């Protein structure tokens, strides 16, 4: 049963949130990276997308995961809210221009080249991710900077306006442990807050050749 659900878009610190939740004992945390480890899940997410999240057995895909962050789950935040009304929700955010530049040089670039995947199963995951993120979330217009940023900001504001304030934390991972731990009512660990999946790490993992973008 999901206890903590991350609703932030990719490249807002979702991998850092994943590792933070696991450090706090609320893991494993289901993240897009898990779909690459379990490529058979791609069919589940495509079916959920085709059904717009209705009549989807969320407990099936999240079995054994008390938390989730990043896509695919963040796209389905409304049906997840209906299914898990007692969960706590974390909306990871960052400066919109920084977010766009990071997304452009990582996720966007990686999705252009499924042929670079090591095998067909992983290529299928990339195709699923492209359909979900680029084709659906951004309506095939991510390369239009103002459109993509507006989509990002509209998602964040809709989440903030919809979910109960006592169940939602709007969180910048740069703020570290305290706001997250206060929200989850757990002690602050005696270790640095994880800083994971930097732009360079992502590009190395997916063999991305970055475009001209700020670091």
BELHU-V803896 format. One record per backbone hydrogen bond with DSSP energy under -0.5 kcal/mol. NH is the residue of the N-H (numbers start at 1). CO is the residue of the C=O. If there is no record, write none. Layout:
NH:CO ; NH:CO
This chain:
3:66 ; 4:66 ; 5:88 ; 6:68 ; 7:90 ; 8:90 ; 12:9 ; 17:13 ; 18:14 ; 19:15 ; 20:16 ; 21:17 ; 22:18 ; 23:19 ; 24:20 ; 25:22 ; 26:21 ; 30:28 ; 30:67 ; 31:29 ; 32:71 ; 34:31 ; 35:31 ; 35:32 ; 36:32 ; 37:33 ; 38:34 ; 41:38 ; 42:39 ; 43:40 ; 44:40 ; 45:41 ; 46:42 ; 47:43 ; 48:44 ; 49:45 ; 50:46 ; 51:47 ; 52:49 ; 53:48 ; 54:51 ; 56:53 ; 58:56 ; 60:57 ; 61:57 ; 62:58 ; 63:60 ; 65:62 ; 66:28 ; 66:64 ; 67:28 ; 68:4 ; 69:30 ; 74:70 ; 75:72 ; 76:72 ; 76:73 ; 77:74 ; 80:76 ; 81:77 ; 82:78 ; 83:79 ; 84:80 ; 87:84 ; 88:3 ; 89:167 ; 90:5 ; 91:89 ; 91:169 ; 92:90 ; 93:171 ; 99:95 ; 100:96 ; 101:97 ; 102:98 ; 103:99 ; 104:100 ; 105:101 ; 106:102 ; 106:103 ; 108:103 ; 109:104 ; 110:106 ; 111:107 ; 112:108 ; 112:109 ; 113:110 ; 116:113 ; 117:114 ; 123:119 ; 124:120 ; 125:121 ; 126:122 ; 127:123 ; 128:124 ; 129:125 ; 130:126 ; 131:127 ; 132:128 ; 133:129 ; 134:129 ; 134:130 ; 135:130 ; 136:131 ; 137:132 ; 138:133 ; 140:134 ; 141:138 ; 144:141 ; 145:143 ; 148:144 ; 149:145 ; 150:146 ; 151:147 ; 152:148 ; 153:149 ; 154:150 ; 155:151 ; 156:152 ; 157:153 ; 158:154 ; 159:155 ; 160:156 ; 161:157 ; 162:158 ; 163:159 ; 167:164 ; 168:164 ; 168:165 ; 169:89 ; 170:168 ; 171:91 ; 171:169 ; 173:171 ; 175:172 ; 176:173 ; 180:176 ; 181:177 ; 182:178 ; 183:179 ; 184:180 ; 185:181 ; 186:181 ; 191:189 ; 196:194 ; 202:198 ; 203:199 ; 204:200 ; 205:201 ; 206:202 ; 207:204 ; 208:203 ; 210:208 ; 213:211
